[in-house]
Amino acid sequence: MKVDSNDGAIPPRSQADGLRDANRSRPGSGVPGSAGEAADSVSLSASAQIASAVTVTISAQPEVDEARVAEIRSAIENGTYHVDPDKLASQFLELENIINQ
């Protein structure tokens, strides 16, 4: 194995600039803006598109109703919070239908 005289050190700035300039002038060198280089593009998978749509929808929702949260928290602590099992089951089924669409 041949060892370079600079012992693996980074080349001096002027030498590095010369290499960068040489790469820019070569077509297809991978350097943005060089001749023959195609523009970058991105395409999202269906899952990423759905995740993006969900993010937009969630961000459009109103802030948390702190008064309602305090009301429910108080009812739970007092033992007066009542869960309607039929309503809860119905809402779970509705959510499942939305997810499966």
KEVO-597449 format. One record per residue: residue number from 1; z, y, x negated of N, C-alpha, C in turn; residue in three letters. Coordinates in Angstrom, 3 decimals. Layout:
! KEVO-597449
[pt NUM, [Z, Y, X], [Z, Y, X], [Z, Y, X], "ALA"]
...
END
This chain:
! KEVO-597449
[pt 1, [0.000, -1.171, -0.841], [0.000, 0.000, 0.000], [0.000, 1.236, -0.888], "MET"]
[pt 2, [-0.898, 2.148, -0.615], [-1.000, 3.376, -1.391], [-0.080, 4.420, -0.777], "LYS"]
[pt 3, [0.703, 5.049, -1.616], [1.617, 6.088, -1.165], [1.025, 7.428, -1.540], "VAL"]
[pt 4, [0.976, 8.307, -0.558], [0.429, 9.640, -0.781], [1.396, 10.434, -1.648], "ASP"]
[pt 5, [0.880, 11.390, -2.355], [1.705, 12.177, -3.271], [2.735, 13.030, -2.541], "SER"]
[pt 6, [2.524, 13.277, -1.247], [3.507, 14.099, -0.525], [4.591, 13.233, 0.112], "ASN"]
[pt 7, [4.598, 11.935, -0.216], [5.620, 10.989, 0.255], [5.820, 11.004, 1.769], "ASP"]
[pt 8, [4.736, 11.107, 2.530], [4.818, 11.046, 3.984], [5.243, 12.340, 4.627], "GLY"]
[pt 9, [5.356, 13.384, 3.827], [5.774, 14.675, 4.379], [4.651, 15.246, 5.231], "ALA"]
[pt 10, [5.004, 16.151, 6.099], [4.025, 16.817, 6.949], [3.142, 17.677, 6.061], "ILE"]
[pt 11, [1.813, 17.664, 6.281], [0.932, 18.466, 5.424], [1.230, 19.945, 5.575], "PRO"]
[pt 12, [0.926, 20.713, 4.527], [1.154, 22.163, 4.617], [0.410, 22.738, 5.815], "PRO"]
[pt 13, [0.906, 23.846, 6.341], [0.356, 24.459, 7.547], [-1.142, 24.704, 7.430], "ARG"]
[pt 14, [-1.594, 25.205, 6.304], [-3.016, 25.499, 6.160], [-3.843, 24.220, 6.252], "SER"]
[pt 15, [-3.331, 23.134, 5.713], [-4.049, 21.857, 5.783], [-4.047, 21.330, 7.220], "GLN"]
[pt 16, [-2.905, 21.455, 7.921], [-2.813, 21.003, 9.312], [-3.734, 21.826, 10.202], "ALA"]
[pt 17, [-3.810, 23.143, 9.956], [-4.706, 23.994, 10.733], [-6.154, 23.588, 10.527], "ASP"]
[pt 18, [-6.507, 23.247, 9.298], [-7.865, 22.814, 9.009], [-8.210, 21.535, 9.747], "GLY"]
[pt 19, [-7.270, 20.592, 9.816], [-7.507, 19.337, 10.546], [-7.693, 19.612, 12.030], "LEU"]
[pt 20, [-6.848, 20.488, 12.585], [-6.931, 20.811, 14.008], [-8.279, 21.474, 14.314], "ARG"]
[pt 21, [-8.704, 22.416, 13.465], [-9.982, 23.083, 13.659], [-11.134, 22.100, 13.574], "ASP"]
[pt 22, [-11.044, 21.135, 12.665], [-12.105, 20.139, 12.534], [-12.182, 19.280, 13.792], "ALA"]
[pt 23, [-11.040, 18.928, 14.366], [-11.024, 18.129, 15.588], [-11.611, 18.904, 16.765], "ASN"]
[pt 24, [-11.386, 20.189, 16.826], [-11.904, 20.994, 17.929], [-13.426, 21.036, 17.918], "ARG"]
[pt 25, [-13.992, 20.968, 16.739], [-15.444, 21.090, 16.651], [-16.162, 19.773, 16.905], "SER"]
[pt 26, [-15.416, 18.657, 16.970], [-16.050, 17.364, 17.211], [-16.086, 17.043, 18.689], "ARG"]
[pt 27, [-17.260, 16.696, 19.252], [-17.331, 16.289, 20.657], [-16.500, 15.027, 20.885], "PRO"]
[pt 28, [-15.787, 15.016, 22.015], [-15.019, 13.830, 22.380], [-13.825, 13.597, 21.488], "GLY"]
[pt 29, [-13.330, 14.625, 20.822], [-12.217, 14.458, 19.894], [-10.871, 14.345, 20.607], "SER"]
[pt 30, [-10.854, 14.568, 21.925], [-9.602, 14.493, 22.662], [-8.847, 15.809, 22.675], "GLY"]
[pt 31, [-9.367, 16.788, 22.003], [-8.726, 18.091, 21.986], [-9.269, 18.903, 23.155], "VAL"]
[pt 32, [-8.382, 19.391, 24.055], [-8.865, 20.163, 25.195], [-9.729, 21.328, 24.737], "PRO"]
[pt 33, [-10.796, 21.541, 25.450], [-11.671, 22.650, 25.136], [-12.758, 22.306, 24.140], "GLY"]
[pt 34, [-12.730, 21.076, 23.618], [-13.771, 20.718, 22.651], [-15.052, 20.381, 23.401], "SER"]
[pt 35, [-16.166, 20.498, 22.700], [-17.469, 20.244, 23.316], [-17.550, 18.804, 23.787], "ALA"]
[pt 36, [-18.109, 18.586, 24.970], [-18.288, 17.241, 25.499], [-17.051, 16.661, 26.153], "GLY"]
[pt 37, [-15.987, 17.403, 26.209], [-14.731, 16.913, 26.780], [-14.721, 17.149, 28.287], "GLU"]
[pt 38, [-14.459, 16.118, 29.079], [-14.411, 16.238, 30.539], [-13.083, 16.855, 30.962], "ALA"]
[pt 39, [-13.084, 17.511, 32.110], [-11.857, 18.091, 32.645], [-10.926, 16.991, 33.112], "ALA"]
[pt 40, [-9.634, 17.214, 32.982], [-8.647, 16.241, 33.434], [-8.566, 16.268, 34.953], "ASP"]
[pt 41, [-8.235, 15.124, 35.526], [-8.035, 15.066, 36.966], [-6.927, 14.070, 37.266], "SER"]
[pt 42, [-6.310, 14.237, 38.413], [-5.217, 13.375, 38.832], [-5.486, 12.935, 40.252], "VAL"]
[pt 43, [-5.264, 11.662, 40.533], [-5.347, 11.181, 41.906], [-4.056, 10.437, 42.218], "SER"]
[pt 44, [-3.526, 10.674, 43.401], [-2.261, 10.074, 43.797], [-2.496, 8.806, 44.604], "LEU"]
[pt 45, [-1.634, 7.832, 44.393], [-1.704, 6.608, 45.187], [-1.268, 6.925, 46.610], "SER"]
[pt 46, [-1.514, 5.989, 47.511], [-1.106, 6.180, 48.910], [0.405, 6.363, 49.004], "ALA"]
[pt 47, [1.154, 5.614, 48.217], [2.622, 5.734, 48.234], [3.060, 7.118, 47.766], "SER"]
[pt 48, [2.415, 7.623, 46.727], [2.761, 8.950, 46.216], [2.409, 10.021, 47.231], "ALA"]
[pt 49, [1.298, 9.839, 47.952], [0.914, 10.805, 48.983], [1.931, 10.815, 50.120], "GLN"]
[pt 50, [2.414, 9.633, 50.505], [3.426, 9.540, 51.556], [4.720, 10.191, 51.085], "ILE"]
[pt 51, [5.116, 9.897, 49.840], [6.340, 10.492, 49.297], [6.235, 12.010, 49.261], "ALA"]
[pt 52, [5.064, 12.514, 48.913], [4.850, 13.962, 48.889], [4.965, 14.554, 50.293], "SER"]
[pt 53, [4.382, 13.874, 51.278], [4.456, 14.344, 52.663], [5.897, 14.332, 53.163], "ALA"]
[pt 54, [6.655, 13.307, 52.806], [8.065, 13.223, 53.208], [8.857, 14.369, 52.581], "VAL"]
[pt 55, [8.580, 14.651, 51.326], [9.270, 15.743, 50.643], [9.003, 17.073, 51.334], "THR"]
[pt 56, [7.756, 17.311, 51.710], [7.403, 18.550, 52.405], [8.121, 18.619, 53.751], "VAL"]
[pt 57, [8.131, 17.505, 54.483], [8.775, 17.468, 55.793], [10.274, 17.724, 55.676], "THR"]
[pt 58, [10.905, 17.079, 54.716], [12.351, 17.244, 54.539], [12.681, 18.675, 54.140], "ILE"]
[pt 59, [11.881, 19.249, 53.254], [12.172, 20.609, 52.807], [11.995, 21.626, 53.935], "SER"]
[pt 60, [11.233, 21.266, 54.969], [11.033, 22.165, 56.106], [12.164, 22.070, 57.133], "ALA"]
[pt 61, [13.050, 21.086, 56.978], [14.145, 20.906, 57.921], [15.202, 21.997, 57.721], "GLN"]
[pt 62, [15.932, 22.319, 58.786], [16.962, 23.351, 58.664], [18.109, 22.881, 57.765], "PRO"]
[pt 63, [18.866, 23.844, 57.292], [20.027, 23.544, 56.462], [21.048, 22.738, 57.269], "GLU"]
[pt 64, [22.029, 22.187, 56.584], [23.078, 21.402, 57.228], [23.922, 22.321, 58.105], "VAL"]
[pt 65, [24.204, 21.863, 59.311], [25.052, 22.612, 60.244], [26.511, 22.319, 59.886], "ASP"]
[pt 66, [27.060, 23.184, 59.047], [28.422, 22.976, 58.537], [29.455, 22.905, 59.667], "GLU"]
[pt 67, [29.275, 23.677, 60.718], [30.221, 23.666, 61.838], [30.221, 22.295, 62.520], "ALA"]
[pt 68, [29.026, 21.724, 62.690], [28.919, 20.404, 63.327], [29.541, 19.334, 62.432], "ARG"]
[pt 69, [29.317, 19.437, 61.132], [29.905, 18.483, 60.189], [31.430, 18.553, 60.259], "VAL"]
[pt 70, [31.984, 19.751, 60.284], [33.436, 19.915, 60.367], [33.971, 19.349, 61.677], "ALA"]
[pt 71, [33.226, 19.553, 62.762], [33.630, 19.035, 64.079], [33.695, 17.501, 64.061], "GLU"]
[pt 72, [32.663, 16.881, 63.504], [32.625, 15.409, 63.447], [33.706, 14.889, 62.507], "ILE"]
[pt 73, [33.871, 15.549, 61.367], [34.900, 15.118, 60.408], [36.280, 15.161, 61.058], "ARG"]
[pt 74, [36.553, 16.218, 61.795], [37.843, 16.369, 62.479], [38.039, 15.269, 63.519], "SER"]
[pt 75, [36.985, 14.969, 64.284], [37.079, 13.929, 65.306], [37.332, 12.562, 64.670], "ALA"]
[pt 76, [36.699, 12.285, 63.533], [36.923, 11.005, 62.845], [38.364, 10.924, 62.362], "ILE"]
[pt 77, [38.843, 12.009, 61.749], [40.223, 12.026, 61.247], [41.244, 11.875, 62.378], "GLU"]
[pt 78, [40.941, 12.437, 63.549], [41.861, 12.361, 64.693], [41.729, 11.065, 65.474], "ASN"]
[pt 79, [40.695, 10.278, 65.165], [40.480, 9.028, 65.881], [39.817, 9.216, 67.232], "GLY"]
[pt 80, [39.221, 10.379, 67.470], [38.593, 10.660, 68.759], [37.071, 10.588, 68.715], "THR"]
[pt 81, [36.508, 10.250, 67.577], [35.051, 10.176, 67.461], [34.581, 8.872, 68.095], "TYR"]
[pt 82, [33.657, 8.965, 69.033], [33.156, 7.791, 69.752], [31.686, 7.569, 69.409], "HIS"]
[pt 83, [31.360, 6.316, 69.063], [29.972, 5.936, 68.781], [29.470, 5.127, 69.964], "VAL"]
[pt 84, [28.363, 5.556, 70.556], [27.732, 4.832, 71.651], [26.810, 3.777, 71.029], "ASP"]
[pt 85, [27.191, 2.491, 71.085], [26.397, 1.464, 70.408], [24.974, 1.341, 70.949], "PRO"]
[pt 86, [24.780, 1.557, 72.257], [23.430, 1.480, 72.832], [22.542, 2.610, 72.304], "ASP"]
[pt 87, [23.099, 3.805, 72.240], [22.345, 4.945, 71.726], [22.022, 4.739, 70.248], "LYS"]
[pt 88, [22.982, 4.239, 69.488], [22.774, 3.987, 68.060], [21.673, 2.953, 67.849], "LEU"]
[pt 89, [21.720, 1.859, 68.604], [20.698, 0.817, 68.491], [19.327, 1.360, 68.862], "ALA"]
[pt 90, [19.265, 2.166, 69.910], [18.004, 2.761, 70.338], [17.422, 3.661, 69.248], "SER"]
[pt 91, [18.265, 4.439, 68.615], [17.797, 5.329, 67.553], [17.337, 4.547, 66.319], "GLN"]
[pt 92, [18.002, 3.447, 66.005], [17.552, 2.597, 64.897], [16.182, 2.003, 65.192], "PHE"]
[pt 93, [15.974, 1.547, 66.435], [14.664, 1.008, 66.806], [13.583, 2.077, 66.736], "LEU"]
[pt 94, [13.911, 3.284, 67.169], [12.955, 4.393, 67.100], [12.594, 4.705, 65.647], "GLU"]
[pt 95, [13.598, 4.703, 64.774], [13.357, 4.948, 63.347], [12.486, 3.855, 62.749], "LEU"]
[pt 96, [12.756, 2.611, 63.095], [11.952, 1.498, 62.596], [10.498, 1.624, 63.062], "GLU"]
[pt 97, [10.298, 2.037, 64.309], [8.922, 2.230, 64.805], [8.207, 3.332, 64.033], "ASN"]
[pt 98, [8.910, 4.399, 63.707], [8.310, 5.495, 62.939], [7.929, 5.001, 61.539], "ILE"]
[pt 99, [8.818, 4.247, 60.914], [8.554, 3.734, 59.562], [7.369, 2.787, 59.550], "ILE"]
[pt 100, [7.231, 1.972, 60.575], [6.173, 0.948, 60.607], [4.816, 1.500, 61.033], "ASN"]
[pt 101, [4.724, 2.754, 61.376], [3.443, 3.327, 61.803], [2.504, 3.474, 60.639], "GLN"]
END
